[in-house]
Amino acid sequence: MDKKYIIAIAIIALIAIIGIAAMMGSSNTVRADDELVVATTSHNGEPETGMDPIYGWNYYSSPLVQSTLLKMNRDMEFEDDLATDVEASDDFKTYTVKLRDDVNFTDGTPLTAEDVAFTYNEAKKSGASLDFSMMDNATAKDDYTVVFNLNQPDSTFKCKFPYLGIVPSDSYNNETYGSNPIGSGPWKFAQWDKGQQIILEKNPDYYGKQPEFNKLTLVFLENEAAVTAVMNHEVDVAAVPLEYTNATADGYTMYTMDSLDVRGISFPMVNNTGALSAENLTLGNNITADKAIREALNYGISRETICDGALNGAAVPNYDAMSNAAPWANPEGAIKDGDIEKAKQILKEGGWEDTDGDGIVEKDGQKASLNLYYASNAPERQAIAVSVAEQAKDIGIEMNATGSNWDEMDQLKSSECIVYGMGEPDPSTLKLEYYSDLAGIGYANPASLNNSVVDRYIDQAMSQDMDDSYGTWSKISWDGNTGVSPKGDAPWLWVAQLKYAYFVDDTLDISNETENIQPHAGDVLSNVEDWHRVSSIEQK
């Protein structure tokens, strides 16, 4: 990596430490001991459609206001919530779920199988929440039994049960529900001040463990705004950019928490022939379609340098989008990277050489010059893009790191390199990244990978019992002959598995031992019912 870039990172970290220390104590907003104020929306932002699970509210995080069929614990094991029993058919195309019969929504109406079936069917129609393309329908067999009918074997379907909150079928209105939600979870909706905060109150009729706190305020503060709130003692917990992981703040402790969240760069694998994608977008990239380019970047870029420098030590290298915390992880997909000479040799053998001395290799009259897009509101993606671009120069590839937004990148996803994030407690998300038939549909398989062996492993894994399937999912990375890792087709440059950084008020115990490993776009609230004050805020 360019030494000037490393120095710049160090300066940013130093400024973070000095800045917070200097500005602390300038303000102190008093909160009651039974009130929580949390700024965690750096990972997913303010919900445009409010707290409506059918339209994507907090999927892969706790929905707070709503209940789910199951919960998932820190060890990625299922626990009952609304469901008391889940039974899958031998072919994994039918799931029968028994419900507890003592749950009411906060409007006093009972939660029944009809509500569950309605929620899942509407979520499938909306297409804005989890992927339900494999589900034909959900039906209420009786008041407390739900049957899910699938159109293909899917042993991972159960992984959706901990994340879709259930809404009341009788009163649900898709135009108003998000701004005044009715649920059966540990919290009930009180107020939404758009652009500022959502206020929740404890649900006294909740059937599960009651939170210690009577009020939970979710403030919409991202990046530097969240840091400022910490400076002013305005929040109990704040998610902050990774550049602050070594910073200190009076009255707060910095927690860096494990996540399943990985970052990588997509490489369109097909040539641009003028053909269009499934969504009528420009398809293909004549540079990244050459495997030598993809392979050279994978071997030449030092992931450890990026993790230690650009990501401030709050990440570990990743090679295949499989988190090392996932039971399907495959360490055989890893390589020895940061090898500049090997990368140059790969390019030379592939016919790429710098013939005019400008530092950029070319082949058949085409320069190895690429655009690399990243979401400009995501500091860690910018850090990755800039760092990769700097390192790529050393092997003769030009990568123009360009900040953008998802409206623009949505039009470029099938033809340009983009920094993406993923990582969920559900192995079927790997199908969305790598399955041939899904290429160009939404954000699925943006690299247009077409590997029949990988497809076969995916199909096989979906037809196996979950525990038995992990070994099959892992083969997607590398099976000794092929796969999606740098040893195989290298359709991506997967870079890092992130940690999440939070400032936590010293008066608060967030029960680290029960905190879930956070997924992509997750938050710290999965175990909020275990949080408690260890001292009074007024004594602070």
N, C-alpha and C positions, 0 to 999 in steps of 0.2 A: 504494500500500500504506500502511496505517496506520503513521505514524512510530514509534509505540511498539513496533510489531512488528519494525521494522527494528532499532531499538535493542536489543531483546531478543535478536535474532540475533547482533548484534555482541558483546553481553555473553557469550553462550554461547561464541562463538569465542574470546574473550579468556580466559574461564575455562579452556577447553580447553588453551590455550597455557601459562597460568600453572600450571594443575594438574599437567600432565605434567612441566613443568620442576621444579616444587617437589618432586614425589614421586619423581623419578628417583633411582636409587642406593639405594633403601630395601631392595632385594633384588637378587640376581643369581644366577639358576639356571644352573649350569654345564652346557653341552652339549658332546658330543664334536664335533670338526670334521667327522666323517663322518656326522653326524646332523642331520636337518632337523626342526624343530618349526613347524608352520604352523597358524594359526587363520584359516580362510577360510569358515567355515560361516555367517557373517552372511548370505550370499546364499541359502543353501538349507537350512541347519539340519542336525541330525543325522539320518541316514537311518533312518526308522522300521523299514524292512524290511532294514536292513543294506546290504551292497554287492552287491545283486542287480539287474543291469540290467533284467531282465524286469519288475521292480516299481519302476523309476524311478531306480535308482542313477545319479547324476551325468549324466543325459542332458543334452546340449548342453555337457558338460564332459568332460575326460578321465576314463575309468573307472579308470585307474591299474592295477588288478589284471587287468583283461581287455583283450584286443586288439579292434580294430574293423576293419571291412573297408577303410575308407579313413581318411585324416587330412585335416584342412583347415588350411592355413597362414594366416599373417597377412594375406595378400592375398585370402583367401577362395577359394583355389584348392585343388583336390583333389590329394592325394598318396597313393600306394599304402601300404597297411599289410598286412593279410592278403591283400587282393585284388591280383592282378597284371594283371587286365584286366576292364573293365566294359563290356558292350555292351548298348545299348537297342534294341528293335525300332523300326521306323519310326513306329508308332502310340503308342510309349511305354507299352505295356501289358505288356511282357515285358522283364525285365532278366536277362542271363546274366553271372555273375561267376566268373572263374577265380581259384583260391586258390593261394598258395604251399604247397609240400608238405613244408616243413621245420620246422613249428611243433608244439611239444608243450605241453600244459597242465602246470602245476606238479606234477600227480600222475603225470607220465610218459606219459600217454596222448596219442596224436596228435590234433591238431585237424583235422577234416575237414569236408566239405560237410554231412554229417549234423548236425554241431553247429551250423553256421550256420543251416541250415533250421529246426532245432528251436528255436533262440533266437528267431528272428523269428516263428515261428508261436506260440510261447508268449507273446511280448510282445504280439502281436495279441489273444490270448485274455484277457490280464490287463487290457488297457486302461489300465495304470498308467504306461506309459512314453511313447514317442513315439506320434503318431497313425498307426496302420496300417489305418485304415478303408478305404483304397484298395487294400489287398493282399488277394487271395483266399488265397494260400498261397505258401510257399517250399518247393522240393523239391530234393533232392540228385540231380543227373543222373548224377554219378559221384563218386568220392572227393574230387575237388578242383574240382568245378563245381556251382554253385548256380544255380537258376532261380527268379526271383520273378515270379509271375503276378498282375497287377493287374486290378481290375474297372472301371478307367477310365483314360484317358490321364493320365500324371503324369510330366512331364519333371523334376520336382523330387525324385522318389523317391530319387535318388542322394544327396540331402542328408542322408538318415538314416544312410547308411553310416559316417560318421565318429563316430557317437555311441552306437550300441548295442553294448555289450561282449558278446562271445561266451562262452557257458557250455558246459560239457561235457554232452552229452545223456545219456550213459550213467549218470552219477553224480548228476545234478541232482535236488534235492529242494526244492520250493518252501518247505517249512517250516524247512529248516536251512541252505540255501545261503547266504543273506544274512549269517549270523553266522559262516560258515566257508567263504568263497568260494574256488573253484579257477578260475584263469584262466591266460592266456598273455601277460600284459602285462609291463611293465618292473618291476612290484612284485608281491610275493606277500604274502598276508595272514599276520599273526602273531598279532594280539590285538585284541579289541574290549572296552573297558571302558565299558559303556553309561552314557550321560550324561556321559562324560569325554573319551574319546579312542579312535581307531583307530590301531594301530601296524602299519606295513608294513615289509617288508625287501626289499632289492634281489633281483630274480630273476636269478641268475647264468646261467640258461639262456635268457634273453630273446634273441630273434633280431635285435633292432634295437639302436639306440644305448644303451649302458649308462649309467645315471645315475652321477654321481660319488659320490653318497651311498649308504651302506649301510642307512640307516634313515630312514623318513619317518613322523612322528607327526602325525596330524590331530587337533587339540584342538578340542572343541566349545565355543567361546567366542563370544558374540555381543555386539555393541555395546560397552557400557561394560566388560564383562568382558574383552573383547579389548584394550581400551586399558590396563586394569590389568595385563594380562600383558606389555604393552610396557613399562610403568613398571617392572616387576620384572625385565626382561630375561629373560623366560621363553620367548619365541618368536623365531623367525627372521623370520617374516612374519605380519602380522595385518591382516585386513580390518576397517576401522573405519568408523563413520558419517561422512557427508560434512561434518558440523560440525567435524571434526578436520583438514580438508585444509590449513588454515593453521597447524596446531599443529606444534611441534617436540619432539623427544624425543632425549635424549642417546644417541648410539650408533646411531641409526636415521635413515633418510631417508624422507620422505613421497613416495610415488609416486601420482600420479593418472593412471589408465590409461583409455584409450578403451574404450567398450563399445558394443554394439548395443542396450542396455537403455533403453527409453523408458517414461515414466509418463504416464498419461492417465486421464480421468474419463468413464465411460460414461453416456450419456443415453438411457434407454428412449424409443423413438420412437413407440410406440403408446399410445393411451389405455387407461386401466384401465376396462374394460367389465364386469369380473367374469369374463372368460375366463381360462383357466389356460394356462401355458406347456407345452411338450412334457414337462416334468418335474413337471407339476401344481403349479407355483408361481404365486403372484400375478403377473399379467402386465400391464405398462404403468404409465405415470405421466402423469397428466393435465396436468402442468406441462411436463415436458421433451418431451412429445409435440408441443408447440407449437414450431415451428421458430424463432420469434422469440426464445424463451428460449435455445435452443441457440446461435443465431447471435450474440445479444447477448453471451453469456458468452465466446464465442470471440474476438469483436472487442474486448470491454471488458477482459478480463484481460490483464495484461502478463506474458508469459512470461519476458521478459528480467529483469524485476524479481524474479521467483521464482527464476530460475537464479542471479542474482547475490546475492540475499539469502537466501531460505529454503534454497537448495541450495549456498550458500557459494561460488559461482563454479565449482562442479564439475559444470556441466551447460550445455547449449545448448538453445535453444527447439526444439520439435518440433510439427508440425501434423497429422500423418497416420499416425503409428506406423511410418513408414519411416525407419530410421536414415540419417543423412547419409553413413555409411560404406558403406552397402549399394549395390551396383551398380544397383538398381532405384529408388533415391531420386529424388524429383521435386521440385525446388525451386519449381516453379510452384504447388505446394499451399500455399506460405507466404502470409501476409497481414501487413498492418501492424496490429498489435494494440495493446492499451493505450489504445484510443481510446474514452474514456468517453462523449463526446458522440455518436459514431456508435452506440454500444451503446444509449444512451438513445433515440435516434431510431428504431432498429430496434424497440425495445419499444413505443414510441408508435405507430408505424405498424402494429404487430401487435395493437393494442388494449389494451396493458398500460399503466396509469397509476396513479400514487399519488393516490388521491382523498381519503384520510383523513389525509394528512400524517405517516404513521408511518415513512416512508422505504422502504416495501416496495410495489412495484407490484402491482396486482391486475387481474383480467379476469373478467367475468361472476361477480363475487362471490368469486373464488378468489385468494388471496394467492400471490405467487411465492415460496413458502417450501419449501425442499428439504432433505432429509437427505443428507449426504455422508459415506459410510462409508470408513474406511481401516483397514488392519491395524495394530493398536496396537503390534506388535513391530517395525515398520518405520519408523524415524525420518524417512526422507526422504518417506514417504507422508504421515505426519502433518504435516510441514512444508509439503508441497504443499496438503493439504486446508485447513489453517489459513490459509495465504496466499491461496488462491483464495476462501475464505469471506470474508476481510477485504476483498479487492478487489471481490467481488460486491456488497457493501453500497453501493459507490459508484455502481452502476448500478441499484440498487433491487431487488436479488434477495437474499433471505435463504438462506444455506446453512449448515446446522447440522453442523459437522465433528464426527464421532462415531467414536471408536476402537472397534474390534470385532475379531473373529476370523473365520477362514474358515468355521467351522461355522455361525456366524450369517449371514455374508454370502452363503453358498451358498443360503440360503433367500430372499435379497433381491435376487439378481443380475438378475432380470428386471423389477424394479419400482423400484429405488432407484439413486441415483448412487453409484458405487464407484470408488476409486482402484485402477487395475490397473497391472501391469507386463508388458511383452512385448518381444521383439526377438531374433530368432534368425537364424543364417546360412542361412535357408531361406525363400524368398519365399512358400511355400505356407502359412506361418502366417498370412499376410494373409487367406487363405480362411477360416480359423477365426474371424477377427474380423469379416468383412464379408459372407460368403456367405448369401444369403437362406434357403436350405433348412436351414442349420445353426442358425438362431436358437433359443435356449432349450435346446440340447443341451449338457450340461456347461457350460463357460464360453465356448462358441462364440457369437459374435455377440450379446452381451448387450443391445445396443441395439435388436435386432430390425430392423436395416436391411433394407429390401426395395427394392433398386435393380437393375433388370434389366440396365442398361448395365454396372454393376460386375460383376454375375454373369457377363455375357458376356465381359468382359475376363479374369476369372479362368479361365473355361473355355478361352478361347483360349490364355492363357499356359501352362496345364498341358499343352497339346497342341503347344507349340513347343519347339524346342531351347533349352536353358537360356540360352545366350548371347543368342539371338534374343528370348527371352521377357521380358528385363528391361524393355524399352521398353513392353511391354504391361502388365506389373505396375505400372509407374509411372503409367499412365493411371488406375488405381484412385483415386489421390489427386485428380487433376484433369486432365480431357482438353480443357478449354476451355469445356465446357458443364455437366458434372456430375462427381461424384466424392464421396469421403468427407472431403475437406478442409473447412475452414471456408467455402470458397467454394461448396461443394456442399451435401450433406445435413447436414453437421456432426453426425454421430451420436455424436461424442466431443469432449471438450475435451482433446486431446493437449497436454501441457505441456512436457515436457523429455526430452532424451536425456542420460543420466547418464554421469559418469565413476565409476570405482571407486577407492576410496582404500585404500592399503596402507602400513603402516609396514614397512620392510625393514631388517634388521640390516645395518650397514655392513660387516660381514665377508663379506657375501653378494652375489654378482653374479647377478641373476635374468635376465640376457640379454634386455633390453628389445627388442632388434632382432628377436628371434624370438618374442616373446610375441604370442599371438593376440588379436585384438579380442574382448573377452569378451561373450558373449550374456547375455540375461536369466537370472538365477540361476546365472551361470557363476562360475568361480574363476580363480586366477592360475597354476594348475598345468599348463596345456596344454603348456608347454615345460620342465618340471622337469628333463628329461634334459640341458638345456643349462646349468643352474645350477651354480655352483662357488664355493668359498670363495676370497676374495682375500687373506684374512689369518686367522690363528688366533684363535678365540674367546678362548683363554687370554691372548692378548696384548692383548686389548681393554681 
